[in-house]
Amino acid sequence: MKQTKLSSKLLLLFVLLSSALFFVACSDDDDDNPVQPENSITQYKTPKYVFFFIGDGMSSAQINLTEAALADSEFKLSKTTLYGLGALNLTGFPVTGMSTTMAADRYITGSAASATALATGSKTAIGVISKTTDKTKNIKTMAEIAKEKGMRVGIVSSVSIDHATPACFYAHADSRGQYYDIAAQMATSNFDYFGGGYAKGNFPSKGNGDIISKMQSAGYQVVTTRGELNSAQNGKKLWAYNHTTDGSAALYYDMDRPEDHISLEEFTQRGIDVLDNDKGFFLMVEAGKVDWACHANDAVAATHDMVAFDKSIKKAIDFYHSHPDETLIVVTGDHECGGLTLGFASTKYETAFNLLKYQKVSYEVFTAKVYEWKQAGNVNFDGAVDSVKKYFGLGNAALNEKLDLSDYEMNSLENAFKKTFNNEDVYPSEVDYLSFGGYDAFTVTVTHLLNNKAGLDWTSYKHTGVPVPVFAMGQGQYEFSGYYDNTDIAKKIMKIAKLQN
């Protein structure tokens, strides 16, 4: 009995000694097993380079749909290249959080109120651009503080550069609709780079002079082609946009983008080149047309612009890998748009995201075609269906049997065709609005049919109040884990980068 107890004690002693020796050996190997202090995740260096990416209208549904669509290798990123399989760059970020989005005076926010929160860390009312809710005081933005600190500053957007989100970083206005006054503040901001859309508000009759002339007088190079952009002088202030734009002064949807047009990715890379300097920089990039596509319930156009946004983010990631100790990248959405759901009643648990690849143009381009037919008066329903087959694949079972249209679906399409070609009322009825959201009835019905066959649906033509994800990489990244308000995103960036007043 005593011998057994002694043997047990010796065995226990041997195990403890072996464990201690193993721990010491592991602890001495600093390269393979660095000993981290308990609070290491809260320790970081002040970043010199700050990237802030905002997907307008982007929440988890838009992100997940894009990754699901990209899992089909035939889903084309552009006219000539394939993106590959699956994951977006932004979903590979090491830290993820979630953010609420409500405005000061409404639960479901608008882009001006949400962008003010993201730019300043303060709530404001719907439609207000970086001013207090009562519109009596300007709220200084992180971009303005960065400029005062000596950093270079750039603002990029795929929509007009005086639209709500970009405006909230350089301008102050009682209403987002004051486009001329907002655009004029670019020239007085002294920011180093503006890229992407043109100025929607450049109507000299509404103010004192042409915006282009104002920018040039303020020392900005103004360029409108890829060649001019690439040859622009670094170190000198720059405003870059495409020589033609859509009807709202924005970039075309990426799936419709002409070959000679500068992409959001190129505007982002040029911004990095222009801003790069020893004192650091702040660059905000917005994918505004994700929101516009979701307003129109066009999942495919939104997905292509999501990919364009992600390619822009990749440019920041590449920069980060060269400056890992000096860079912070934050990506978020300002709100969700459209109430996009991955799942549809008639498909039950099934999805067929590969059907989305058969859509060749955005709703915007197709709507223009429909209006041309209407003006010419030379297209009947059968001719319209032929175009639907050509541009969306619907009705062409030879491509994929799931594209075949049932009698019910064909009837819906014909009723929408009659609505488009017989309705002269500019203002839709309540029933029409619920069905078509103020967009062309025939086009919306086409996109809805394709979306539903793929296993997608929408609840709205407006914003929704669901939280949006936040992704972070670089110095201070762990500050962005958790669940918090959109004002906290700005407060975290300003704290980490020391951009506080």
C-alpha positions in Angstrom: 0.0 0.0 0.0 2.8 2.4 1.0 4.7 1.5 -2.2 1.7 2.3 -4.3 1.3 5.8 -2.7 5.0 6.5 -3.2 4.8 5.5 -6.8 1.8 7.8 -7.4 3.6 10.7 -5.8 6.7 10.1 -7.9 4.6 9.9 -11.1 2.8 13.2 -10.1 6.1 14.9 -9.5 7.5 13.7 -12.8 4.4 15.1 -14.7 4.7 18.4 -13.0 8.4 18.7 -13.6 8.0 17.8 -17.3 5.2 20.3 -17.7 7.4 23.0 -16.2 10.3 22.2 -18.4 8.0 22.2 -21.5 6.6 25.6 -20.5 10.1 27.1 -20.0 11.3 25.7 -23.4 8.2 27.2 -25.2 8.5 30.5 -23.4 12.2 30.9 -24.4 11.3 30.5 -28.1 10.1 34.1 -28.6 9.9 33.9 -32.4 7.4 31.0 -32.4 5.5 31.8 -29.2 5.7 35.4 -28.3 4.5 36.2 -24.9 1.7 38.8 -25.2 0.7 41.1 -22.4 -2.9 40.7 -21.3 -3.9 44.1 -22.8 -2.0 43.7 -26.0 -5.2 44.0 -28.2 -5.7 47.5 -26.9 -2.1 48.6 -27.7 -1.5 50.2 -31.1 0.5 52.9 -32.8 -1.1 56.1 -34.0 -1.7 55.4 -37.8 -0.3 57.9 -40.3 -2.5 56.6 -43.1 -6.3 56.3 -42.6 -8.7 54.7 -45.1 -12.4 54.9 -44.6 -14.6 53.0 -47.0 -18.4 53.5 -47.0 -20.7 51.2 -49.0 -23.8 53.3 -49.4 -26.8 51.0 -48.9 -24.6 48.1 -48.0 -25.4 45.6 -45.2 -24.8 41.9 -44.7 -27.3 40.9 -47.4 -25.5 42.9 -50.1 -22.2 41.4 -49.0 -23.5 37.8 -48.8 -25.2 38.1 -52.1 -22.1 39.3 -53.8 -20.1 36.4 -52.4 -22.8 33.9 -53.4 -22.9 35.2 -57.0 -19.1 35.2 -57.2 -19.1 31.5 -56.3 -20.2 30.9 -59.9 -17.0 31.3 -62.0 -19.0 32.5 -64.9 -20.3 35.6 -63.1 -18.4 38.2 -64.8 -16.7 41.0 -62.9 -16.4 43.1 -66.0 -16.7 42.6 -69.8 -13.4 40.7 -70.0 -12.3 39.3 -66.7 -13.6 36.9 -64.1 -13.3 37.7 -60.4 -12.8 34.1 -59.3 -14.5 32.0 -56.7 -16.2 33.3 -53.6 -14.8 35.6 -50.9 -14.6 39.4 -51.0 -11.5 41.1 -49.7 -13.5 43.0 -47.1 -14.8 39.8 -45.4 -11.2 38.7 -44.8 -10.5 41.6 -42.4 -9.4 40.4 -39.0 -12.0 42.4 -36.9 -15.7 42.7 -37.5 -18.3 44.6 -35.6 -21.9 45.8 -36.1 -23.4 49.2 -36.0 -26.8 50.8 -35.6 -27.7 53.6 -38.0 -30.7 55.7 -36.8 -30.7 59.5 -37.3 -31.4 62.0 -34.6 -35.0 62.5 -35.7 -35.9 59.2 -37.5 -35.3 55.6 -36.9 -34.6 54.8 -40.6 -31.8 57.1 -41.6 -30.9 58.9 -44.7 -27.5 59.3 -46.3 -26.9 62.8 -45.1 -27.7 62.0 -41.4 -25.7 58.8 -41.5 -22.7 60.3 -43.3 -22.7 63.1 -40.8 -22.5 60.5 -38.0 -19.7 58.7 -39.7 -17.8 61.9 -40.5 -18.1 63.7 -37.2 -19.3 61.3 -34.5 -22.4 63.3 -33.9 -26.1 62.7 -34.7 -28.0 65.1 -36.9 -31.4 65.4 -38.6 -32.4 63.9 -41.9 -31.0 65.8 -44.8 -28.5 67.9 -42.8 -24.9 68.0 -43.9 -22.4 68.0 -41.0 -24.3 70.6 -38.9 -26.1 70.3 -35.6 -29.7 69.0 -35.6 -31.0 72.6 -35.2 -28.7 73.7 -38.1 -27.2 76.5 -36.0 -23.6 75.2 -35.9 -21.2 73.4 -38.2 -19.7 70.1 -36.9 -16.0 69.7 -37.8 -15.4 66.5 -39.7 -12.5 64.0 -39.2 -11.3 64.9 -42.7 -11.1 68.6 -41.8 -9.3 67.8 -38.6 -6.8 65.6 -40.6 -6.1 68.5 -42.9 -5.5 70.9 -40.0 -3.2 68.4 -38.6 -1.0 68.5 -41.7 -2.2 65.3 -43.4 -3.3 65.2 -47.0 -7.0 64.5 -47.6 -8.9 62.8 -50.4 -12.6 62.2 -51.1 -13.8 59.7 -53.7 -17.3 58.6 -54.6 -19.0 56.7 -57.4 -21.9 59.2 -57.3 -21.7 63.0 -57.7 -19.0 64.5 -55.6 -21.5 66.9 -54.0 -23.9 64.1 -53.1 -24.7 63.5 -49.4 -22.0 61.1 -48.3 -18.9 62.7 -49.8 -20.4 66.2 -48.9 -20.5 65.4 -45.2 -16.7 65.1 -45.1 -15.9 68.5 -46.6 -19.0 70.6 -46.5 -21.7 72.0 -44.2 -25.2 72.7 -45.3 -28.7 72.9 -43.9 -29.9 70.6 -46.7 -28.3 68.0 -48.9 -30.3 69.5 -51.8 -28.1 72.7 -51.8 -25.8 71.1 -54.4 -24.3 74.3 -55.7 -23.3 75.6 -52.3 -21.9 72.1 -51.3 -19.9 71.8 -54.5 -18.5 75.3 -54.1 -17.1 74.2 -50.7 -14.7 71.8 -52.4 -12.7 74.8 -53.6 -12.5 76.3 -50.1 -11.8 73.0 -48.3 -8.2 72.9 -49.5 -8.4 69.1 -49.6 -5.8 67.5 -51.8 -7.9 65.2 -54.0 -11.5 64.7 -55.2 -12.3 61.8 -57.4 -15.2 60.0 -59.0 -18.5 61.7 -59.9 -18.9 65.2 -61.3 -20.6 68.0 -59.4 -24.4 67.6 -59.8 -24.8 71.2 -58.5 -22.6 72.9 -61.1 -25.2 75.4 -62.3 -23.5 78.8 -62.2 -26.9 80.5 -62.4 -27.6 79.2 -58.8 -24.5 80.8 -57.4 -21.4 82.9 -58.0 -19.5 81.3 -60.9 -18.7 77.9 -62.4 -17.5 75.2 -60.0 -14.7 74.1 -62.4 -13.4 77.7 -62.6 -13.6 77.9 -58.8 -11.6 74.8 -58.4 -9.0 75.9 -60.9 -8.7 79.3 -59.2 -8.1 77.4 -56.0 -5.2 75.6 -57.5 -6.8 72.3 -58.5 -5.8 70.4 -61.6 -9.1 69.3 -63.3 -8.9 66.1 -65.3 -11.5 64.0 -67.1 -9.8 61.1 -68.8 -7.6 58.1 -67.8 -4.6 59.6 -69.6 -5.0 63.0 -67.9 -5.5 61.3 -64.5 -2.3 59.2 -64.8 -0.2 62.2 -66.0 -1.5 64.6 -63.3 1.2 66.1 -61.2 1.6 64.5 -57.8 1.8 67.0 -54.9 -0.6 69.3 -56.5 -4.3 69.4 -55.7 -6.5 67.4 -58.1 -10.1 67.0 -59.0 -10.8 64.0 -61.3 -14.0 62.8 -62.9 -15.1 61.0 -66.1 -15.6 63.1 -69.3 -19.2 61.8 -69.4 -21.5 60.7 -66.5 -25.0 59.4 -66.0 -27.9 61.7 -65.7 -27.1 62.5 -62.0 -23.4 63.3 -62.5 -22.3 59.9 -61.2 -20.2 57.1 -62.6 -22.1 54.6 -64.7 -23.0 51.3 -63.0 -19.9 49.3 -63.2 -21.5 46.6 -65.3 -22.3 49.4 -67.9 -19.0 51.2 -67.6 -17.5 52.1 -71.0 -13.9 50.8 -71.5 -12.5 54.4 -71.6 -14.1 55.4 -68.3 -12.1 55.6 -65.1 -13.2 53.0 -62.5 -13.7 53.4 -58.8 -10.7 51.2 -58.3 -8.6 53.6 -60.5 -9.8 56.7 -58.7 -8.9 55.1 -55.4 -5.4 54.1 -56.5 -4.7 57.5 -57.9 -5.9 59.0 -54.7 -3.3 56.9 -52.8 -0.6 58.1 -55.2 -1.6 61.7 -54.9 -1.9 61.7 -51.1 1.1 59.6 -50.1 3.6 61.6 -48.1 5.5 61.4 -44.8 2.9 63.4 -42.8 0.2 60.8 -43.7 -3.2 61.0 -45.2 -6.9 60.5 -44.8 -8.9 58.9 -47.7 -12.6 58.3 -47.8 -14.1 56.2 -50.6 -17.8 55.7 -51.1 -19.5 53.1 -53.3 -22.7 55.2 -53.8 -24.3 53.3 -56.6 -24.8 50.2 -54.5 -27.5 52.2 -52.8 -29.0 53.4 -56.1 -29.2 49.9 -57.5 -30.9 48.7 -54.3 -33.4 51.5 -54.5 -34.3 50.2 -57.9 -34.3 46.5 -56.6 -31.6 45.6 -59.2 -29.6 42.9 -57.4 -27.2 42.4 -60.3 -26.2 46.0 -60.7 -25.7 46.2 -57.0 -23.5 43.1 -57.0 -21.3 44.4 -59.8 -20.8 47.7 -57.9 -20.1 45.8 -54.7 -17.3 44.0 -56.6 -16.0 47.4 -57.8 -16.0 48.6 -54.3 -14.1 45.6 -53.0 -11.5 46.0 -55.7 -11.0 49.6 -54.4 -10.6 48.2 -50.9 -7.9 45.8 -52.2 -5.8 48.9 -53.2 -5.9 50.0 -49.5 -5.0 46.5 -48.4 -2.0 46.4 -50.8 -0.9 49.8 -49.3 -1.4 48.4 -45.8 1.0 45.5 -46.5 3.7 48.0 -47.2 2.9 50.1 -44.1 1.4 47.7 -41.6 2.5 49.7 -38.5 1.2 53.0 -39.9 -2.1 52.2 -41.5 -5.8 51.8 -40.4 -8.5 50.6 -42.8 -12.2 50.8 -41.8 -15.1 49.6 -44.0 -18.8 50.0 -43.2 -22.2 50.8 -44.7 -24.2 53.9 -43.9 -27.5 52.0 -43.9 -29.1 49.1 -45.8 -31.2 49.8 -48.8 -34.1 47.9 -50.4 -34.7 45.3 -47.6 -32.8 42.7 -49.6 -33.4 39.1 -48.5 -31.6 36.0 -49.5 -34.5 33.7 -49.9 -37.9 33.9 -51.7 -41.2 32.2 -50.9 -41.7 30.4 -54.2 -38.2 28.9 -54.2 -38.6 27.9 -50.5 -35.1 26.7 -49.3 -33.6 26.7 -52.8 -31.4 29.3 -54.4 -30.0 29.6 -58.0 -27.7 32.6 -57.8 -26.0 31.4 -61.0 -29.0 32.8 -62.9 -27.9 36.3 -62.1 -25.0 36.0 -64.6 -27.6 36.2 -67.5 -28.4 39.9 -66.8 -26.2 41.9 -69.2 -27.2 45.5 -68.4 -28.4 47.5 -65.4 -32.0 48.5 -64.9 -31.0 52.0 -65.9 -29.7 51.0 -69.3 -32.7 48.7 -69.9 -35.2 51.5 -68.8 -33.6 53.8 -71.4 -34.3 51.2 -74.0 -37.9 50.8 -72.9 -38.4 54.6 -73.1 -37.0 54.6 -76.6 -39.5 52.0 -77.6 -42.3 54.0 -76.0 -41.2 57.2 -77.9 -40.9 55.4 -81.2 -44.1 53.4 -80.7 -42.8 50.5 -82.7 -42.4 47.7 -80.1 -45.1 45.2 -79.2 -45.1 42.8 -76.2 -43.5 40.0 -78.2 -40.7 42.3 -79.2 -40.3 43.4 -75.6 -40.0 39.7 -74.5 -37.3 39.1 -77.1 -35.3 41.9 -75.5 -35.9 40.5 -72.0 -34.5 37.2 -73.3 -31.5 38.9 -74.8 -30.5 41.1 -71.8 -31.8 39.0 -68.8 -32.1 35.4 -70.1 -35.7 35.2 -68.9 -37.8 33.0 -71.1 -34.8 31.3 -72.6 -35.0 27.8 -71.2 -32.2 26.7 -73.6 -29.8 28.7 -71.4 -31.1 27.3 -68.2 -34.5 25.6 -67.6 -35.0 27.7 -64.5 -35.2 30.8 -66.7 -38.5 29.5 -68.3 -41.4 31.8 -67.6 -44.6 30.3 -66.3 -48.1 31.5 -67.4 -48.4 33.5 -64.2 -44.9 35.2 -64.7 -45.7 35.9 -68.4 -49.0 37.5 -67.4 -47.2 39.7 -64.8 -44.8 40.8 -67.5 -47.5 41.6 -69.9 -49.5 43.6 -67.3 -46.3 45.6 -66.5 -45.8 46.2 -70.2 -49.3 47.6 -70.5 -48.7 49.7 -67.5 -45.5 51.2 -68.9 -46.9 51.9 -72.4 -50.4 53.0 -71.4 -49.7 55.1 -68.3 -49.1 58.8 -68.8 -49.4 59.7 -65.1 -46.0 60.8 -63.8 -47.1 60.3 -60.2 -47.9 56.6 -59.6 -50.9 55.5 -57.6 -50.4 53.9 -54.1 -50.8 50.5 -55.7 -48.3 51.3 -58.4 -45.8 52.6 -55.9 -45.9 49.5 -53.8 -45.4 47.4 -56.9 -42.8 49.5 -58.8 -41.5 52.1 -56.4 -41.7 54.9 -59.0 -39.5 53.1 -61.4 -40.5 51.9 -64.9 -43.0 49.1 -64.3 -41.8 46.8 -67.1 -38.1 47.1 -66.0 -38.8 46.5 -62.3 -41.0 43.5 -63.1 -38.1 42.0 -65.2 -35.5 42.5 -62.5 -37.9 41.1 -59.8 -38.6 38.0 -61.9 -34.9 37.3 -62.3 -34.2 38.1 -58.7 -37.0 35.8 -57.5 -35.9 32.9 -59.7 -32.4 33.3 -58.2 -34.0 33.1 -54.7 -33.9 36.8 -53.8 -36.5 39.3 -52.8 -37.0 42.9 -51.6 -39.2 44.6 -49.0 -38.7 48.2 -50.0 -37.5 50.8 -52.5 -36.1 52.8 -49.7 -33.6 52.4 -46.8 -34.2 50.0 -43.9 -33.2 50.2 -40.3 -31.2 47.0 -40.0 -27.6 47.2 -38.5 -24.6 47.2 -40.8 -21.3 45.4 -40.4 -18.0 47.1 -39.7 -14.7 45.7 -40.8 -11.3 46.9 -39.6 -7.6 46.1 -40.4 -4.5 47.7 -39.0 -3.5 49.9 -36.1 -6.4 50.0 -33.5 -8.4 47.4 -35.3 -9.6 45.7 -32.2 -11.5 48.9 -31.1 -14.0 48.0 -33.8 -15.2 44.7 -32.4 -18.6 44.6 -30.7 -22.0 46.2 -31.3 -22.3 50.0 -31.2 -23.8 53.1 -32.8 -22.6 54.6 -36.1 -21.3 57.7 -34.3 -19.0 55.4 -32.4 -17.3 54.4 -35.7 -16.2 58.0 -36.2 -15.2 58.4 -32.5 -13.1 55.3 -32.7 -11.3 56.4 -35.9 -10.7 59.9 -34.4 -9.4 58.5 -31.1 -7.0 56.0 -32.8 -5.7 58.5 -35.4 -5.7 61.4 -32.9 -8.1 63.4 -35.1 -10.0 65.0 -32.2 -10.5 68.7 -31.6 
